[in-house]
Amino acid sequence: MNWFKGRHFNHDIITVAVGYYFRFNLSYRDIVEIMADRGVSVHHTTTMRWVHHYDAIFRRLWSRHRQATSQSWRVGETYIKVNGSWNYLYRAIDNQGLTLDFSLRKQRDYLAAYHFLKRLLNCLATDQYGATLKAIKQVAKDGLLDLKSHQCSKYRNNLIEQDHRFIKRHRVQSAGFQNIRTAASTLAGVEVIHAMRKETRRNGSIFGFSVITTLQQMLVA
């Protein structure tokens, strides 16, 4: 499928701009400077539109080819500020640290936890937050999870707490998100690139991780 049909810029230019934005803690104007150094003149609002368009495509393609296969999962949430208010990014990784899923929610409550957790059908470890435990019981009641598979331990869940740091650090210099739609789209792109980087590191590539090469391979697969 031609993901770049109708675009006024070459697909390599778009891949570099969007890939760098998701991989590094850069602003849209930073991307404009990087592209200008490469002889490409692009407006920061154009870059923003690319980011908001391709995040969903990257997530869909990544979901098809993600390599996480472990039956043991870790689930947790971290705080993300959107338009001055705290929102909550629910995240799931396997016991090797590979990303399984993520979802940005306005509330950290039973319904938010339930809608995220009902996708998880295998063994998982969570923290001891009350709303999460309530959601676990409802998922089990719905027949989607065996309660014996759930372990509540802050120590076993340290893996995902450490993994939260990359997402938090990535946006620390950002001016902030203005609404939950753009926050969700941007964080989806960041999560996908972070997930692919972890997969490359686990596979022990001698060439290391290249966000541009990885995206190009995914887009043509």
Backbone bond lengths (Angstrom), bond angles and torsions (degrees), N, CA, C in turn:
res aa  C-N    CA-C-N  psi(-1)  N-CA   C-N-CA  omega(-1)  CA-C   N-CA-C  phi
1 M - - - 1.461 - - 1.519 109.40 -
2 N 1.348 117.86 137.39 1.463 121.65 -179.32 1.528 109.06 -88.36
3 W 1.333 115.91 99.47 1.451 121.23 -176.45 1.529 112.38 -75.40
4 F 1.331 117.96 -8.56 1.465 121.51 -174.79 1.531 112.66 -114.76
5 K 1.324 116.69 12.02 1.455 120.13 -178.74 1.532 110.57 -62.47
6 G 1.321 116.21 132.73 1.457 121.41 178.29 1.510 114.77 87.35
7 R 1.324 117.96 -4.13 1.465 121.02 179.36 1.524 110.02 -80.53
8 H 1.334 116.42 146.83 1.459 121.06 -177.87 1.524 112.48 -84.07
9 F 1.352 116.46 -9.89 1.457 120.45 179.80 1.524 109.65 -115.15
10 N 1.320 115.10 153.22 1.452 122.35 177.22 1.529 109.96 -60.29
11 H 1.332 116.52 147.19 1.469 120.08 -177.07 1.519 112.50 -62.50
12 D 1.333 118.58 -29.78 1.465 120.75 178.12 1.524 110.72 -65.31
13 I 1.316 117.39 -38.42 1.462 121.85 179.55 1.530 109.92 -65.13
14 I 1.310 116.24 -45.32 1.464 120.60 179.95 1.526 110.53 -64.20
15 T 1.323 117.14 -42.56 1.464 121.13 -179.32 1.520 111.20 -62.05
16 V 1.325 117.19 -42.86 1.468 120.91 178.74 1.521 110.71 -63.61
17 A 1.335 117.16 -47.84 1.463 120.89 -177.37 1.529 111.29 -61.93
18 V 1.316 116.69 -50.01 1.460 120.61 -177.27 1.530 111.07 -71.05
19 G 1.334 116.32 -41.87 1.462 119.92 -179.88 1.509 112.63 -61.59
20 Y 1.336 117.64 -44.03 1.459 120.83 178.88 1.523 111.85 -65.90
21 Y 1.329 116.72 -36.68 1.465 119.78 -179.71 1.532 110.50 -64.81
22 F 1.329 117.10 -42.07 1.453 120.28 -179.18 1.528 112.54 -76.07
23 R 1.314 116.77 -30.57 1.474 119.27 -175.62 1.530 111.96 -81.68
24 F 1.321 117.66 -37.73 1.458 120.77 -174.49 1.527 111.29 -117.15
25 N 1.306 115.96 161.41 1.466 120.57 -179.38 1.527 109.56 -82.75
26 L 1.338 115.32 76.71 1.459 122.07 -176.08 1.524 110.35 -119.98
27 S 1.323 116.57 151.60 1.459 121.31 173.24 1.524 108.67 -90.18
28 Y 1.323 116.35 171.21 1.464 120.04 176.78 1.527 110.84 -63.76
29 R 1.319 117.04 -35.74 1.466 119.84 178.59 1.530 111.63 -71.03
30 D 1.338 117.02 -29.67 1.466 119.88 173.22 1.529 110.04 -63.00
31 I 1.314 116.19 -41.94 1.465 121.05 179.15 1.523 110.13 -62.84
32 V 1.335 116.73 -39.76 1.463 120.79 178.08 1.524 110.30 -58.47
33 E 1.336 117.59 -43.11 1.471 121.22 179.26 1.516 111.44 -65.40
34 I 1.319 116.72 -42.22 1.467 120.59 179.32 1.520 110.52 -61.81
35 M 1.324 116.56 -43.82 1.456 120.04 -179.95 1.530 111.11 -68.00
36 A 1.346 116.68 -35.87 1.469 119.87 178.59 1.530 110.35 -63.42
37 D 1.332 117.49 -36.70 1.462 121.07 177.04 1.522 111.78 -63.38
38 R 1.304 116.25 -20.83 1.467 121.89 179.21 1.525 111.78 -100.98
39 G 1.333 115.81 12.19 1.454 120.69 176.01 1.505 114.92 80.09
40 V 1.334 117.26 18.47 1.463 121.28 -178.50 1.521 108.81 -115.09
41 S 1.314 116.19 124.30 1.461 121.67 178.74 1.520 109.34 -99.69
42 V 1.334 116.63 114.96 1.456 121.40 -178.91 1.523 108.31 -141.78
43 H 1.322 117.23 141.98 1.461 122.24 -179.42 1.527 109.97 -81.98
44 H 1.337 116.00 149.05 1.465 118.69 -177.06 1.527 112.43 -64.53
45 T 1.336 118.19 -29.71 1.462 119.41 177.72 1.532 111.71 -69.68
46 T 1.329 116.32 -29.51 1.468 119.87 175.13 1.520 110.00 -65.75
47 T 1.332 115.65 -43.71 1.465 120.06 176.65 1.522 110.84 -60.35
48 M 1.312 116.50 -41.38 1.464 120.89 179.27 1.529 110.34 -60.46
49 R 1.332 117.09 -43.46 1.470 120.10 179.41 1.520 110.91 -64.39
50 W 1.330 117.13 -38.10 1.468 120.06 176.34 1.527 110.39 -60.67
51 V 1.325 116.04 -46.43 1.460 120.92 -178.85 1.521 110.71 -58.93
52 H 1.329 117.24 -45.90 1.462 121.01 -177.23 1.526 112.37 -73.51
53 H 1.319 117.52 -18.47 1.460 120.33 177.76 1.526 111.84 -87.64
54 Y 1.324 117.33 -43.59 1.461 120.42 -170.96 1.521 113.83 -87.39
55 D 1.326 118.31 -12.21 1.467 118.77 179.28 1.533 110.66 -60.17
56 A 1.350 116.54 -44.11 1.468 120.09 -179.00 1.526 111.45 -67.01
57 I 1.331 116.76 -36.77 1.466 120.92 178.28 1.520 110.28 -65.84
58 F 1.339 116.58 -45.60 1.465 120.23 179.13 1.528 110.91 -60.81
59 R 1.331 115.86 -42.07 1.469 118.70 -178.47 1.525 110.61 -64.73
60 R 1.327 116.89 -42.40 1.464 120.40 -179.14 1.526 111.14 -64.11
61 L 1.324 116.95 -43.77 1.459 120.56 -179.83 1.521 111.36 -67.97
62 W 1.332 116.22 -39.57 1.468 119.98 178.19 1.530 110.85 -63.87
63 S 1.326 116.92 -40.40 1.465 120.57 -179.09 1.526 111.55 -60.99
64 R 1.328 116.08 -31.74 1.468 119.99 179.31 1.522 112.08 -71.33
65 H 1.329 116.73 -33.13 1.460 120.45 -169.62 1.524 114.27 -116.67
66 R 1.331 118.11 6.50 1.466 118.59 -177.45 1.523 109.83 -61.33
67 Q 1.339 114.75 149.36 1.452 119.97 -169.91 1.521 113.98 -102.80
68 A 1.326 118.48 -3.11 1.455 120.43 -178.44 1.529 110.20 -64.24
69 T 1.329 117.17 126.53 1.461 121.25 -177.27 1.523 112.71 -131.50
70 S 1.324 118.45 -3.17 1.460 121.56 -176.72 1.521 110.80 -63.33
71 Q 1.332 115.73 148.80 1.462 121.48 176.87 1.527 111.97 -91.51
72 S 1.327 117.65 -0.34 1.455 121.85 -179.92 1.522 109.01 -111.28
73 W 1.330 117.00 122.24 1.450 121.54 -173.63 1.522 111.27 -120.42
74 R 1.327 116.03 156.34 1.463 123.34 174.31 1.529 107.55 -121.41
75 V 1.307 116.97 132.73 1.460 121.61 -177.62 1.526 109.66 -125.07
76 G 1.330 116.59 136.27 1.454 120.78 177.19 1.515 109.98 -162.14
77 E 1.321 116.61 177.97 1.457 121.07 177.99 1.523 109.53 -138.12
78 T 1.342 115.38 154.42 1.445 121.21 178.45 1.526 109.01 -134.34
79 Y 1.334 115.93 158.70 1.460 121.56 -175.50 1.525 111.30 -84.61
80 I 1.321 115.88 136.18 1.455 122.82 175.26 1.532 108.08 -132.94
81 K 1.330 117.70 125.62 1.462 120.24 -178.61 1.533 110.15 -86.50
82 V 1.341 115.87 128.06 1.455 122.81 179.13 1.526 108.35 -128.69
83 N 1.332 115.71 116.86 1.465 121.48 179.33 1.529 111.75 52.04
84 G 1.331 115.68 42.55 1.453 121.25 176.14 1.508 115.84 84.67
85 S 1.334 118.35 -4.86 1.465 121.59 -178.85 1.524 110.12 -117.79
86 W 1.331 115.62 148.78 1.453 119.98 178.95 1.522 111.27 -78.80
87 N 1.327 115.70 129.89 1.457 123.29 170.53 1.527 106.89 -117.81
88 Y 1.330 115.74 175.83 1.459 118.69 -170.22 1.523 110.77 -132.30
89 L 1.332 114.55 123.66 1.461 120.97 179.47 1.526 108.34 -97.23
90 Y 1.333 116.10 106.06 1.462 121.24 175.94 1.525 108.42 -80.08
91 R 1.340 116.52 135.28 1.454 121.25 -175.02 1.528 110.07 -138.37
92 A 1.326 116.38 148.21 1.461 121.84 175.88 1.524 109.08 -134.27
93 I 1.335 116.05 133.34 1.457 121.91 175.77 1.528 108.22 -130.96
94 D 1.339 116.87 161.90 1.457 118.68 176.30 1.522 109.39 -90.40
95 N 1.344 116.95 -177.87 1.461 119.37 -174.06 1.517 112.75 -75.25
96 Q 1.337 117.39 -1.54 1.462 121.37 172.86 1.532 111.51 -100.80
97 G 1.327 115.87 0.08 1.457 120.57 178.62 1.514 114.65 91.56
98 L 1.340 118.53 0.59 1.459 120.99 -178.94 1.527 110.59 -78.63
99 T 1.326 116.41 140.35 1.453 122.12 -175.27 1.531 111.35 -72.71
100 L 1.330 115.66 134.29 1.458 121.72 177.68 1.523 112.29 -105.91
101 D 1.326 116.67 -45.41 1.460 119.45 -177.08 1.526 108.88 -165.14
102 F 1.341 115.86 166.72 1.459 121.89 179.01 1.517 108.84 -160.46
103 S 1.327 116.71 154.38 1.463 120.90 -178.74 1.520 109.17 -160.03
104 L 1.339 117.21 128.33 1.461 122.24 178.14 1.521 109.37 -90.57
105 R 1.336 116.00 129.34 1.462 121.92 -178.26 1.526 110.59 -129.09
106 K 1.333 115.52 148.83 1.457 119.95 178.99 1.519 112.03 -72.93
107 Q 1.329 116.78 -30.72 1.456 121.49 -176.07 1.526 110.90 -118.51
108 R 1.307 114.97 151.52 1.459 120.79 171.29 1.524 106.81 -107.19
109 D 1.323 116.09 80.42 1.453 120.29 -174.07 1.524 110.44 -140.06
110 Y 1.314 114.87 -172.80 1.462 120.75 -176.96 1.521 112.64 -60.38
111 L 1.343 117.16 -46.53 1.461 120.03 -176.67 1.525 111.90 -65.03
112 A 1.336 116.61 -41.30 1.460 119.90 178.54 1.522 110.54 -62.27
113 A 1.333 115.87 -45.04 1.463 120.03 179.88 1.530 111.22 -65.91
114 Y 1.333 116.41 -40.61 1.465 120.21 -178.49 1.525 111.74 -62.74
115 H 1.331 116.55 -48.52 1.468 119.83 -177.28 1.525 111.65 -63.76
116 F 1.327 116.77 -28.22 1.460 119.27 177.10 1.523 110.87 -81.10
117 L 1.311 116.72 -43.93 1.458 120.77 -173.10 1.529 113.49 -73.32
118 K 1.313 117.67 -24.70 1.470 118.59 -177.02 1.520 112.65 -65.47
119 R 1.355 115.78 -14.43 1.472 118.47 175.59 1.526 111.78 -78.54
120 L 1.330 116.57 -18.66 1.464 120.90 -171.07 1.525 109.61 -94.72
121 L 1.314 116.57 111.52 1.461 121.31 -171.02 1.523 113.03 -108.32
122 N 1.333 118.13 4.56 1.461 120.09 -176.30 1.528 110.47 -117.23
123 C 1.317 115.37 -166.21 1.461 121.20 179.42 1.523 109.79 -66.61
124 L 1.329 116.79 131.89 1.451 118.98 178.98 1.521 110.79 -143.23
125 A 1.339 115.48 154.76 1.461 122.79 175.12 1.517 107.82 -118.97
126 T 1.337 116.00 137.84 1.453 121.05 179.30 1.520 109.49 -132.05
127 D 1.342 115.65 174.74 1.451 119.36 172.54 1.531 108.89 -81.74
128 Q 1.333 116.75 -170.04 1.454 119.83 -173.95 1.527 112.91 -104.10
129 Y 1.337 117.34 22.89 1.460 120.51 179.91 1.525 109.39 -66.46
130 G 1.343 116.86 132.80 1.452 122.40 -172.14 1.517 114.64 -57.61
131 A 1.341 117.60 -44.54 1.462 120.33 -178.63 1.517 111.36 -63.49
132 T 1.335 116.68 -36.37 1.462 120.68 178.56 1.517 110.82 -66.33
133 L 1.339 116.87 -43.09 1.460 120.45 179.48 1.529 111.15 -64.42
134 K 1.325 117.03 -38.06 1.460 121.17 177.13 1.525 110.85 -64.11
135 A 1.343 115.51 -41.17 1.460 119.97 178.99 1.526 110.96 -65.59
136 I 1.341 116.89 -38.01 1.462 121.46 177.57 1.527 110.01 -58.89
137 K 1.326 116.56 -45.05 1.469 120.39 -179.34 1.522 111.29 -62.75
138 Q 1.357 116.51 -37.72 1.466 119.61 -179.78 1.526 111.23 -70.74
139 V 1.336 116.15 -39.62 1.475 119.99 177.03 1.523 109.77 -60.85
140 A 1.336 116.43 -41.40 1.463 120.22 178.09 1.527 110.69 -66.41
141 K 1.339 116.66 -40.23 1.462 121.27 178.75 1.521 111.15 -62.08
142 D 1.337 116.43 -33.74 1.469 121.49 178.11 1.524 112.23 -75.12
143 G 1.329 116.12 -3.59 1.455 120.14 178.71 1.514 114.72 81.99
144 L 1.344 117.04 14.93 1.462 120.73 -177.61 1.522 112.81 -94.49
145 L 1.332 116.97 -9.89 1.459 120.06 -175.92 1.519 109.68 -153.64
146 D 1.316 116.36 139.07 1.463 122.23 172.54 1.528 107.69 -85.51
147 L 1.319 117.27 121.79 1.470 120.55 -177.96 1.526 112.20 -57.44
148 K 1.332 117.32 -25.88 1.456 120.02 178.54 1.530 111.37 -65.62
149 S 1.332 115.71 -19.21 1.465 119.83 -179.12 1.521 112.12 -82.66
150 H 1.328 116.86 -12.37 1.466 120.29 -176.15 1.525 110.60 -94.27
151 Q 1.326 115.80 133.24 1.448 122.13 175.70 1.520 109.12 -124.74
152 C 1.320 115.91 128.75 1.465 121.22 -179.44 1.516 107.82 -104.92
153 S 1.324 116.89 105.09 1.461 120.84 -176.82 1.515 110.08 -154.46
154 K 1.316 116.70 122.07 1.457 120.04 179.04 1.523 111.32 -68.19
155 Y 1.353 116.77 -25.00 1.458 119.81 -179.59 1.521 111.32 -77.98
156 R 1.331 116.88 -43.16 1.463 119.67 177.63 1.517 111.35 -67.00
157 N 1.327 116.70 -21.89 1.451 120.45 -178.18 1.528 112.64 -93.19
158 N 1.324 118.26 7.19 1.466 121.14 179.25 1.524 111.54 -59.80
159 L 1.332 117.15 -29.80 1.462 121.21 -177.39 1.523 111.09 -59.08
160 I 1.318 117.32 -45.95 1.459 118.98 -179.01 1.524 111.28 -76.01
161 E 1.332 117.55 -30.15 1.460 119.34 176.57 1.528 110.07 -62.47
162 Q 1.319 117.01 -39.02 1.464 121.18 176.23 1.528 111.12 -67.04
163 D 1.338 116.05 -37.32 1.457 120.67 -177.85 1.526 111.57 -69.59
164 H 1.333 117.44 -26.90 1.468 120.58 176.83 1.527 111.59 -58.92
165 R 1.324 116.53 -29.55 1.464 120.76 -171.14 1.521 112.57 -60.95
166 F 1.322 117.04 -35.81 1.459 118.96 -178.87 1.524 110.59 -63.38
167 I 1.333 116.64 -44.19 1.462 120.70 -178.89 1.520 110.51 -65.40
168 K 1.331 116.95 -41.84 1.460 120.64 179.95 1.528 110.65 -65.77
169 R 1.330 116.17 -43.64 1.462 120.88 -177.79 1.518 111.98 -68.65
170 H 1.324 116.69 -31.40 1.458 121.21 -176.01 1.521 111.99 -61.44
171 R 1.335 116.95 -36.36 1.454 120.31 -175.51 1.527 113.12 -105.42
172 V 1.341 117.87 13.84 1.466 119.56 -173.14 1.526 112.25 -64.40
173 Q 1.336 118.44 -30.20 1.452 121.35 -179.34 1.532 112.56 -96.68
174 S 1.307 116.38 5.13 1.458 119.98 -178.91 1.523 110.89 -73.23
175 A 1.322 116.03 152.48 1.466 120.49 175.73 1.522 111.22 -70.61
176 G 1.308 117.73 -9.83 1.454 121.48 178.43 1.514 112.30 105.81
177 F 1.322 115.06 161.75 1.452 121.23 179.08 1.523 109.85 -91.84
178 Q 1.333 116.54 139.75 1.456 121.24 -177.87 1.528 113.32 -90.28
179 N 1.324 117.56 -24.93 1.465 120.31 176.62 1.524 109.01 -153.58
180 I 1.322 115.21 164.85 1.462 119.41 -173.21 1.523 111.95 -70.37
181 R 1.344 118.06 -26.51 1.464 120.24 179.73 1.526 110.83 -65.04
182 T 1.340 116.86 -50.48 1.459 119.52 179.67 1.522 110.95 -69.25
183 A 1.339 117.07 -32.73 1.462 119.63 176.93 1.519 110.83 -63.23
184 A 1.337 116.28 -45.72 1.457 120.86 -179.11 1.524 111.56 -63.71
185 S 1.343 116.87 -40.90 1.459 119.95 -178.42 1.523 111.28 -68.45
186 T 1.337 116.54 -42.98 1.459 119.71 179.95 1.520 111.24 -66.06
187 L 1.332 116.94 -45.46 1.464 120.61 -179.68 1.521 111.68 -65.03
188 A 1.332 117.23 -31.12 1.468 120.06 176.87 1.525 110.24 -62.50
189 G 1.336 116.52 -44.21 1.465 119.84 177.90 1.510 112.44 -64.04
190 V 1.338 116.43 -42.01 1.468 120.70 178.46 1.527 110.23 -62.60
191 E 1.340 116.50 -43.61 1.466 120.47 -179.55 1.526 111.76 -63.25
192 V 1.333 117.02 -42.09 1.463 120.48 -178.96 1.523 111.10 -63.36
193 I 1.334 116.98 -46.07 1.468 119.73 179.32 1.520 110.75 -64.47
194 H 1.324 117.10 -41.39 1.467 121.22 177.20 1.525 110.37 -61.19
195 A 1.339 116.88 -41.64 1.462 121.10 179.68 1.526 111.37 -63.15
196 M 1.328 116.93 -44.04 1.464 120.38 -179.04 1.527 110.94 -68.52
197 R 1.311 116.58 -34.33 1.472 119.76 177.16 1.524 110.63 -64.32
198 K 1.322 117.26 -41.19 1.464 120.74 178.79 1.527 110.88 -65.38
199 E 1.323 116.60 -38.40 1.462 119.83 178.53 1.527 110.84 -63.93
200 T 1.344 116.52 -41.11 1.465 120.66 178.89 1.523 110.61 -63.07
201 R 1.323 116.29 -42.52 1.465 120.50 -179.87 1.520 110.95 -66.10
202 R 1.328 117.65 -38.92 1.460 120.13 179.40 1.522 110.99 -66.05
203 N 1.337 116.22 -37.16 1.456 120.16 -178.77 1.520 112.79 -76.16
204 G 1.346 117.19 -7.33 1.455 121.13 174.62 1.514 114.42 68.47
205 S 1.326 117.93 41.63 1.464 120.85 178.87 1.520 110.34 -63.68
206 I 1.338 116.91 129.82 1.461 120.70 -178.01 1.526 111.63 -72.53
207 F 1.336 116.57 -15.24 1.460 120.16 -179.05 1.526 112.15 -97.11
208 G 1.336 117.01 -1.55 1.446 119.39 -179.20 1.523 111.84 74.84
209 F 1.324 115.64 -167.95 1.463 120.88 -176.24 1.516 111.06 -101.28
210 S 1.330 116.96 130.52 1.453 123.43 173.50 1.516 107.63 -122.70
211 V 1.333 117.35 113.70 1.457 120.27 -177.07 1.524 111.29 -62.27
212 I 1.328 117.98 -37.23 1.466 120.65 -178.12 1.528 110.62 -69.36
213 T 1.316 117.05 -47.95 1.466 120.25 178.89 1.510 111.70 -60.54
214 T 1.334 116.51 -42.85 1.453 120.99 -179.26 1.523 112.04 -63.52
215 L 1.333 116.88 -43.66 1.471 120.62 178.89 1.527 111.00 -65.72
216 Q 1.326 116.71 -40.96 1.463 119.52 -179.73 1.531 110.44 -63.03
217 Q 1.324 117.15 -40.38 1.457 120.61 178.68 1.527 111.37 -65.86
218 M 1.333 116.38 -39.25 1.459 120.32 -179.50 1.529 111.46 -69.13
219 L 1.329 117.29 -37.51 1.450 121.48 -176.44 1.534 113.16 -71.45
220 V 1.325 116.49 -24.75 1.474 119.63 -179.23 1.523 111.78 -99.44
221 A 1.337 116.40 -7.05 1.469 119.18 -176.81 1.524 110.96 -70.29
